[in-house]
């Protein structure tokens, strides 16, 4: 399993950012806390090319127009 983990200083920075966002944007605070605690599981990430296709980006970075 491939995973990105944060060193203790980075994780603490994410926790501080989560605390600062909690009242204004609790969902962002939740995500930041999870990142600090668990890192990022790369095996469950959507590939960049798939994301680009789903939102209609072309190879040159422009959006397709229907």
C-alpha positions as CSV (number, residue, x, y, z in Angstrom):
1,X,0.0,0.0,0.0
2,X,1.4,3.4,-1.0
3,X,0.8,6.2,1.5
4,X,2.0,9.8,2.0
5,X,2.6,10.5,5.7
6,X,3.5,13.8,7.2
7,X,6.4,14.4,9.5
8,X,5.5,15.6,13.1
9,X,6.0,19.3,12.2
10,X,3.9,19.1,9.1
11,X,1.2,17.2,10.9
12,X,1.2,19.8,13.7
13,X,0.8,22.5,11.0
14,X,-2.2,20.7,9.6
15,X,-3.7,20.5,13.1
16,X,-3.2,24.2,13.7
17,X,-4.8,25.0,10.3
18,X,-7.7,22.7,11.2
19,X,-8.2,24.5,14.5
20,X,-8.2,27.9,12.7
21,X,-10.8,26.7,10.2
22,X,-13.1,24.8,12.6
23,X,-15.7,27.5,13.3
24,X,-15.8,28.9,9.8
25,X,-15.4,25.7,7.7
26,X,-15.8,22.6,9.9
27,X,-15.7,20.2,6.9
28,X,-12.2,21.5,5.9
29,X,-11.1,21.2,9.5
30,X,-12.2,17.6,9.5
31,X,-10.2,16.8,6.4
32,X,-7.1,18.6,7.7
33,X,-7.3,16.6,10.9
34,X,-7.6,13.3,9.0
35,X,-4.7,14.2,6.8
36,X,-2.6,15.0,9.9
37,X,-3.5,11.7,11.5
38,X,-3.7,9.2,8.6
39,X,-1.8,10.7,5.7
40,X,-3.0,10.0,2.2
41,X,-3.7,6.5,0.9
42,X,-2.6,6.6,-2.7
43,X,-4.1,3.3,-3.6
44,X,-7.6,4.8,-3.2
45,X,-6.9,8.1,-5.0
46,X,-8.4,8.9,-8.4
47,X,-5.8,9.3,-11.1
48,X,-5.2,12.8,-12.4
49,X,-6.0,11.9,-16.0
50,X,-9.4,10.5,-14.8
51,X,-10.2,13.7,-12.9
52,X,-9.3,15.8,-16.0
53,X,-11.5,13.7,-18.2
54,X,-14.4,13.9,-15.8
55,X,-14.4,17.7,-15.8
56,X,-13.8,17.9,-19.5
57,X,-10.2,19.2,-19.7
58,X,-8.3,18.7,-22.9
59,X,-4.6,17.9,-23.2
60,X,-3.8,21.6,-23.7
61,X,-5.5,22.5,-20.4
62,X,-8.5,24.2,-22.0
63,X,-12.1,23.2,-21.3
64,X,-14.1,21.5,-24.0
65,X,-17.0,23.5,-25.2
66,X,-20.1,21.7,-26.4
